[in-house]
Amino acid sequence: MNFDGNTNTPVVNEDISEHLFPTSRARILLIEDDPEIAEEVTNELVDRAYVVEHVATGPQGGEEARRGRYDLLIIDLLLPGCDGFSIIQDLRRDGIQMPVLVVSALGAVNDRVRGLKVGGDDYVTKPFALPELVARVEALLRRPLDTRATTLRVGPLELDLIERVAKREGRTIELSKSEFKLLEYFMRRPDRVVTRDMLLEDVWHYRFLPQTNLVDVHIGRLRRKIDGPNEEPLLLSVRGMGFYFREPN
């Protein structure tokens, strides 16, 4: 691990970050039987640094969704072997909570409602524009998996969302309101690179991103509080990319 010579900030070089932290790239499972659509979607997502696994049939897709560790599922509804409605419903019944983006030619209102009711998180009707699909993928990946949890734990760090208290191995950490929101955001996304633009938009709700050092100032304050002098750093900077909240092995 390297440190910035001026700030003593733990830094990960951009050119080696993928090897140190392979889970920072979101893994997506695509269940789509149309080979042309599958190829276009896969190429677009891979170009944007996502890891994509494609399956063409319903039964194989359901098995892969259970077997693999994916951050997002993109699924068609009209599939060989079994329909997408059944796959989503079965995954939710089995407790698999990864976000699901439904992509289907079934554009009627009742189909869209049904797709969401069985457990889909978003719905795109074919034909669609790839930039729209990517935007919906990004939005779903930013969404916390379990907003109902009252306590978050990542490595030695614990965040009580009810009492609004942070602790690290018994040490209570005093946080401002902004620092608490920032830490919650990171702890809901461990082992994933988070950009400054994401933080400005999702934590501070800036739609038009200003030129500001707001993020860096708050990151510095938060890092000094959660990473004590003799403690292993949890909040790292990824050079040229953003920040990374590391879950120790």
N, C-alpha and C positions, 0 to 999 in steps of 0.2 A: 504494500500500500504506500502511495506517495503522499506527501504533504506540500501544500502551497507554501513557498518560502516566506511570503509576506504575512499570511494570516494563520499559518499552522492548521489549515483546513485539510481534512482528508480528501484526497482527489483520486478519481479513477480516470486514467487516460482514455480518450475516446477509442483509440485504435485497439485497445485490449479489453474494453468493457464487455464485449460480447462473449469473450472467452471466460472472463471472470464471473459474469453474471448472465448465463444463457437464458434464465427465466425472465429477464427483462423484456424479451420479445414475446408478445402475446401469441398464444397458440389457438388457432381457429379450426374447427371441424366444419366442413362444407358437405352437406348431404344434398346432392343435385344430380338428377339423371340426364339432363340435357348437356351433352359434352361441350357444346359451343359456349353455353352460359357458364359452365363450370370452369372452362379454360380462361374465359375473360375475367371472371371474378377472382380466380386463383392468381392469375398474373398481376392483376391490379393490387391485390393485397400483399403479395410477395414483394412487389416493387416498393411498397410502403413499409417493408421490414417486418411484416407479420409472417408467422410460420403457419402454413395451411396444409391440412390433410383433407383429401377429397375422397368421398365414398359415393357410389352411384345408386345403391339400392337401399330400401327401407330397413330390412333386417340387418344388413351389414352396418348401416349407419347407427342403428340402435346399439348394437354390440360395441362399436368403436366409441360411442359416446360414453358408455359405461366403463370401458377399459382404459381409455386415454385420459390424460389430465389436460383438459382444454379450458381456455378462458372464455370461449364464446362458441355457440353453435349457430350456423346459418343453415336453414332447412327448407326445402321445397315441401309442399303438401301432397302433390300427386307423384308418388314414388312407386316403383316396382316392388311388389312383395307386401308392403303395408303402407298406409298413408301417414303423412307427417303429423296429423292430429294425434294418432295413437302413440307415435314415438314420443312426442312431447309430454303427453299425459302420463305415459309409463315412466319417463325419466323423473317427472315431478313426484310421482307416487313413490319412487325409489329414493327420494331425497336428494336428487342431483339438481343443484340450484344454479348452474352456470347460466348466464344470460342467453336467450334464444331469440334470434332474428328470423322471422318467417318471410320467405320470398316465394311468392306464388302467383300463378295466373288467375287464381280464384279471387276476383276483385269485388264480389258482392259484399254488401255490408254484413250480412249474417255470417259469411265466411271469415271476414276479418274479426268480427266479434268472437266467433268460435275459436279462432286461432289464438286470441289473447286470453280467452277464458280457460283454455286447457293448459295454459302456462307460458305462452309466448310473451316476450317483453316488448316486441315491436313488429311491425308488419309492413312489407314493401310489396307492391303489386307489379307484376311483369306486364310490359317491359319497363325497365327502370334505367336511370342514368347511374353510371358507376360512381361519380362523385357523391351522389345522394346515398348510395349504399355505404360508401366509405364513411361518410359523416355519421350515419346511424350506427355503424360498427364502433366508431370512436366514442360516440355518446354512451353506448351500452358498456363499453369497457371501462369507462370512467365511473359508472354507477357501482356503488358498493354492493357486494353479493348479499349481505345480510344486514339490512338497516334496523332489524329488530334486536340485535345483540346489545346488551347493556354494558358489557365489559369487553374490551379489546386487549389481546395479548400477542405481543411479537417479541420472541426471545425473552430477555429479562425485563421488558417494559410492559406495564399494565396501565390501561386507561379506563377509568370508571366513568361511563357516560352519564350516569344518574347523579352521582356526587360530584362529578367534574373534577376528579382527582387523578393525577398521574403518579405512578410509583415505579422505581427501578430497584429491584432486589431489596425492598423494604424502605428505600429512601424516598420520601415524599418530594415531589417536584412542583414548585409553585409556577403556574402558568397564567399569562394574561388570556383574555377571551380570544384574541387573534391567534396566539400561540397554541391554545387548546384546539381550535378549529384546524390549524395547520397540522398539528400532530395527529389528530384523528384522520385527516385526509391521507397522510402517509401510512398510518397503521392499517388502514383499509386496503392499501395497495402495496404490501411488502414485496420486495424483490422485483420492482418494476420502475423503470426510469420515468420520472415526472418532470415535465418541462416547466419553465417559468410561465409560459403562456397558459398552460393548464391551470397552474396555481392562481394566476391573476383572474382567470375566468371562473373557476369553480369555487375558490375560497373567498375571493374578494368581489366576485361578480362584476368584473370589468368586461363589458362587451367590446368596447373599442380599447385595445390594449395600449396604455400610455407608456412613454419612455420613463421608467421609474426604477429605483433600486429597492422598492418596497419589499419584494420577495427576498432579496439577498440579506437585507437588514433583519427580517424576521427569522430567516433560516439561521443566521449567525447567532441570534439570541436563543433560539430553540436548541441549537446544537450545544451551546455552552451549558444549558440546563440538563439535557438528557444524557450527554456524554461527559461524565466526570473525568478528572485528571488521570485516574488509574483504571478507567473503564474502557472496554472495547468500543470504538466508534460505531454507531448505528446509522447515522445520517451522513451520507457521503455525497460529494459533488462529482458528477460525471462530466469531464471536460468537453465543452462544446455541445452538450446535450441538456443537462439539467441536474437533477438530484435523484438519489437512490437510497431508499430506506431498507437496510439490509437485515434480513432475519438470520441470526447466527445459526450455524449447523449444530 
